[in-house]
Amino acid sequence: MSPAKHAADSHDLIRVHGARANNLKDVSVELPKRRLTVFTGVSGSGKSSLVFGTIAAESRRLINETYSAFLQAFMPSQARPDVDVLDGLTTAIIVDQERLGADPRSTVGTATDANAMLRILFSRLGKPYVGSPQAFSFNVASISGGGAVTFEKGGQTVKERRTFSITGGMCPRCEGRGSINDIDLTALYDENKSLNEGAITIPGYTMEGWYGRIFRGVGYFDPDKPIKKYTKKELADLLHREPTKVKIDGINLTYAGLIPSIQKSFLSKDIDALQPHIRAFVERAATFTACPECGGTRLSEAARSSKIKGISIADACAMQISDLAEWVRGLDEPSVAPLLDKLSHTLDSFVGIGLGYLSLERPSGTLSGGEAQRTKMIRHLGSSLTDVTYVFDEPTIGLHPHDIQRMNELLLQLRDKGNTVLVVEHKPEAIVIADHVVDLGPGAGSAGGEIVFEGTVAGLRKSGTLTGRHLDDRASLKESVRNSQDSLAVRGAALHNLQNVDVDIPLGVLVVVTGVAGSGKSSLIHGSVSPREGVVTIDQSAIRGSRRSNPATYTGLLEPIRKAFAKANGVKPALFSANSEGACPNCKGNGVVYTDLGVMDTVATPCEVCEGKRFEASVLDYKLGGRDISEVLAMSVKEAEEFFREGDAKIPAAHKILERLVDVGLGYLSLGQPLTTLSGGERQRLKLATHMGEKGDVYILDEPTTGLHLADVEQLLGLLDRLVDSGKSVIVVEHHQAVMAHADWIIDLGPGAGHDGGRIVFEGTPEELVKARSTLTGQHLADYVGA
């Protein structure tokens, strides 16, 4: 007789009942613990809403609740997901695709703690000794000071002289940024005009607002005199004066010269994080060059002078991580043995996960989504924690088929340590390793949000669902390829790891650039092709937008719609914006009212005045084609495309944008859906639709299959064909074999990653690549098409 099961061993399932986040329709599912479960389904079917928005979000919220109310006040508050029952949760560790912070001081080394360990190592073993670990940090400046301090001691007032000094490793010239900027003064002002005539051309520096008040009242210069007639002192005050307290019209204000002001407000931020018009100004006004004092290493001379076996910390951070791991293994110092073990393990994890080609000095903002996700995984690979739920969002993004095998092994390794692994994934190579599959659908958006299959991979194949039918799809090589009459020449490309690459990229055809992760694809295309005139680049950088932004505002669609509503009703266009005059006064155009409850979750309730429509009641009396503005924003893209095509509501400008949105497969999105609720794949296709209207002859797409279901890849290939047939040249950086098979011309980089790559290993048609099987890509493509 078998012994009775212990009650504690009966919790083998994560139970979800009645999940309704975003488009989920009362979903109920039971997931086995300590197994690998893959969630599949078309983009927008509700996978992320179930995994991230429900299971992981509730686990995080419950963990936060274990802290005291005092601590919770400093943490982001999260509302409980809209679900009836969530049972059997364990601690969730989320490894998502969000880019690492693009702060100019953040590098791969600082983001993974490898730098912190190296700093301790050099402070212990470096010769000559220059100071504590802080002396090797480019984020700590050297400061010293002294003076008299007065304090009470034993009932008497005692005065003592005290001095202090901190030795930091920051380069004093570039302040630890590695680059300095020279500012082109002609981009800041027009010297022929006076300040009152609008001489200053910096965005936001108008004479109508506060700046005008300060410039007129500060008294350092005459606002009616043209700038070219200023004396040396006046010009120095206008341009270089450090922040100074001034009193203007009885108000205490701070005046600073133009250059300190823009350095603080624009140049200290990451350029990619700026708004487009400010970024254009910065690119026009500032030129960035490597700091001549530290050679771009960010470190002070003292920090660079301390060496271990002839290597300084700057040299160590500049090495490729795989080489640095070798160097660390060669250090035999019993006094720091535990530190060397931990550092070796971290660096070996980089190599094991396929990031050995990076260097620790690489700015974290330059990593791709896939690289950022794998960098975050490094922390968890050696962890001794078990019974944890690891949640991954498409871990195969940016991975060559050759690298996917390695990623699969890592996921299975995490599972075999006794953890629950939940993966949202589209690639068949990653789906087939699952113990359990949950397929959501049947469609996307409002047509999705249901579970259409649950079970094993073999069961999925027989299930007849969209994923099941397409799981074994294999694209075949094209019968005939287009021929190019012209080409774009790249000569001597040497950015990052490129080894003086010369290549002619054919124009007027579909070119696919491929190669293992880190082989130099992005360096070649973004470094040598993107900056050229007439090139439109659609990359994977995040869409910037608040919860007020939606597809209609982002694509510029709302502009012609507002004008048409205004014209039809004889009123101002601003009334038809929920961010302007037409906003409901109660909820300020949000549609919901947020109630802050201190340490508890902020509660969002639909606005009672506008019933969630976001507009003032009087605005909804104005109609166009029988619909008011809130009804138009509630339409799906497909409905709106038909609505604005003909009849009273015909708006050609709006119809054109909507056609492009349908073209990229976003017909199911509603026009007013907040951008914050879109999945990664949806955001990239939204960008693609927006940029398709730009005047450009060459389109560069960076992994457009990201977040796309197997069934949607065909539609994407059709879209690429239509772009080429309309006379455009399309260059795609891609790992998906279906896209490679569909190409007219393939450029393969390699043979490896980092300094083992950076060379062209193949140029030609997909058929020639498959026949030759001379590269890793050729071998995988041949297996894929069954050649």
Secondary structure, 3 states (H helix, E strand, C coil): CCCCCCHHHHCCEEEEEEECCCCCCCEEEEEECCCEEEEECCCCCCHHHHHHHHHHHHHHHHHHCCCCHHHHCCCCCCCCCCCCEEECCCCEEEECCCCCCCCCCCEHHHHCCHHHHHHHHHHHHCECCCCCHHHHCCCCCCEEEEEEEEEEECCEEEEEEEEEEECCCECCCCCCCCEEEEECHHHCECCCCCHHHCCECCCCCCCCCHHHHHHHHCCCCCCCCCHHHCCHHHHHHHHCCCCEEEEECCEEEEECCHHHHHHHHHHCCCHHHCCHHHHHHHHHHEEEEECCCCCCCCECHHHHHCEECCEEHHHHHHCEHHHHHHHHHCCCCHHHHHHHHHHHHHHHHHHHCCCCCCECCCEHHHCCHHHHHHHHHHHHHCCCCCCCEEEEECCCCCCCHHHHHHHHHHHHHHHHCCCEEEEECCCHHHHCCCCEEEEEECCCHHHCCEEEEEECHHHHHHHCCHHHHHCCCCCCCCCCCCCCCEEEEEEEECCCCCCCEEEEEEECCEEEEECCCCCCHHHHHHHHCCCCCCEEEECCCCCCCCCCCCHHHHCCCHHHHHHHHHHHHCCCHHHHCCCCCCECCCCCCCCEEEECCCCCCCEEEECCCCCCCCECHHHHHCCECCECHHHHHHCEHHHHHHHCCCHHHCCHHHHHHHHHHHHCCCCCCECCCCHHHCCHHHHHHHHHHHHCCCCCCEEEEECCCCCCCHHHHHHHHHHHHHHHHCCCEEEEECCCHHHHHHCCEEEEEECCCHHHCCEEEEEECHHHHHHHCCCHHHHHHHHHHCC
